[in-house]
Amino acid sequence: MSNQKPNQKPNQKPNQKSDQKSDQIMLVSISGQDKPGLMAALMALIVKAESEILDMGQAVIHAELALSVLLRVRDFDALADEIRHDFESPGFAIRLSKVSADSYQQWAQGLARSPLILTLLAQGGGAEPVHAISALTHRYGLNIDTVRRLTLPHASVALDADPGTTRLGIEMRLGGELQHSETFQAELLTVANAIGFDFSLQRDTVFRRNRRLVAFDMDSTLIAVEVMDELAKRYGVGAQVVEITAAAMAGQLDFQQSFRRRAALLRGMPEKTLHEVATSVTLSSGAHRLIRALKHFGYRTAVLSGGFQYVGEHLQQELGIDYVFANRLEVVDGVMTGEVVGEIVDAQRKADLLLTLAQREGISLQQTIAVGDGANDLPMLQRAGLGVAYHAKSIVRESASHSISNFGLDAILYLIGFNDLDVAQALASTQELGAG
């Protein structure tokens, strides 16, 4: 008597899969109230059906689950029946769909391209900026594949609270091929200016996830003032400095000429005045939080400034900045001579210094971040892997790929990819080390 089971082909082992059915691709989508053990139960069915996971994703918002799994299956109908049997219930939605081989291949090929990461930072509820971005990405043939929250939700929300007191930071991963990136970026900037939100658009490369050096302009970037203007006011030459600055803005003087002329106006000013200004400067919003977090995460920091070395070194002591390159004013017998010592740090010098520091640190320029507000920062911003225009003039915002105008300096942490929880843990750890 034969031991062959019914429907078993001759010479086929009992546990050997039949070749009668070719593999199919199944997309399982489940949504509804999250339940403990749901993932384990679904995986048990997938293992039992000897199916292969090709992709999967899950999100839970306020205990509501959205789960999708892409599978290679031998028997679509059999697995579909089991999933429906185990998971169909009131308030739970299940969608089981077949994916064609062509559709799967297009998806798989798209994974080889580095996706775009769009970071959105908005004050208030954020609905209008999200609507504007989603409409723009749709018009350019891009799909929002995933959304990750960067800002923590408030523990309590009063229904009558001012919407302006909240903020939303999210990171969107965009799928598809962007054909006209410059036009898209320009339209995105126009919308951001009109509505009032900040954004960054980056390729999700290995360098984005491994930035190692952050270089700051100083005046009106790391600090909230222009030191030259403050000194000129105290010494009674403010009007003359403004006149020289205007000539430089009009293209009548380059930066080096204008700086030497402005410095000459400070001839005879006591060094103690420079000390008073250096010790009284106000840091830009979020600067202290940013520097502390960067140091904890192992980043190196630098000041590359067309301002004064004296002030930069004061900030270096206060914040623990690793490198400072700025302009040195000559001081003789406690009085400024109005002369500049050494090479002036202008726009090109900043860009060159960024490259020098990257080489010194043994990293690629793609692993650097530069932050500035003025036209003399543009070469540095454009050379860096991530160049951020911070509360910048319009010409700088239009030329830079990344911009922060409505948030403090610490918003740079969101552009790098850190969220509020990451930063809170870093700062708590820093405080513990200090207390120890």
Phi, psi and omega in degrees: 000133183286141175271003182293132180284155177304141178071001178275130180289150176302143179068008178266130179290152184305323183264004181282134180294144176284147178264009183293330181246135177274157180299146174233162179249126182242134173253117179259122178236122181234133177219149181149193182292130182294143181226140176300136177085001183296315180298317181297320180294318179294317180297326179298319178293320180294319177296315180301321180278002180053045180264159182250131177279122178263329180194156175200155178204150181212144174218144176231122177237116179052050177068010176259127187262142167228112185233131177227138178225129177259125188234150164261120187236154177270323183227093184303308187297319181296314180292322178300317180297318181294319179296315179298318182299318185275336190242344180290126178198160180303136179080006180239131181248132179234131176232124180239118185226150177273140179247128181289158179298320179297315180297319179295317181297319177298318179297314182296320179295326180294336180292338180287340179272140176292121182289164175273142175246119177251118178260127181245129176234119185222142172277147179084202186292330176086359184296318182295314176299319180295320177297315182297317181291317181296323178293320181292316180296322178297318181295331180266011176075022178259150178244138176276102185283314180220156176229128180238130180282135178255323179270141178283142177289154178291141179296328178221138181234115176278133183296336181260013181289152178292121180302335181290349181276350179257164177215152182234127174234121179225155178241121181253132174261121186257129176258160182106173181252122179275112186278325185233076188295320182294319178293319178299314180297320180295318178294322178297319178295319179299315179295319180297319178294322183290319184270325180096059174221165180252154181207164172215139179235115184225154167281138181275072180266172178297331180290324179301324183272001183223044173293145184229343184224132177240121180249132183246138157294160184258293186293129181064013174233284177288326174243159189270009183229166169259111187299320179302316179296319180295316179296316181298320179297316182292330183265000176080022180239026184300318183295320180294321179295319178299320180296318179292319179299318180297321179295322178293319179296329180277000178084009181279339179224145172275176186297318183296317178297315182294322181293317180297321180293320179290320178296324180298331179292344181268006179303129179092353181285134180296144179298332182297334177294320176297321178296318180299318180292317182299321183277352182248359182295146179262131176291148175296153180305130177083356185296315183295318179297318180297310184297318179299316180293316180300317180297320179296321182279359174091014178282149170265146183234151182214149169251119176241102194226145170274009177271216188252133179302323182303313181290320179299320179290328174297316177294325179300317179292322183287320188254347182078034180287142187281319184228142174224123175230114180210192185264137182258127175268136179287133179234126178234123180055040175076012182229140179286138180269348183086003180258154178255133180263126175083188184286135179284136178275101178249193185301312182292323179297321178299313180297320179294320179295324178299316178296317180300316181292323177298317178294321179295324180276353179071036181234167176278155174300332178295344180264011180254155175234135177234141184229128179199173185235343189246171180299328180285359174264347187302314179301323178292316180296321183284335179279331184289157174297324176226108180255120187246121173276118185252115181043050192266166173295157186302321181297327180285318179300320182289334182267335181275152181274345185221141188215140173232117181231345185244358182234173177277178181300330182293349175297342176301330178299325177292321181294328177288332180121358177284149173250177184300324180293319177303313184291319180299318179294321180295314182292324177295320179295320178298318180295321179297319178296320179295322180291329180288000000 
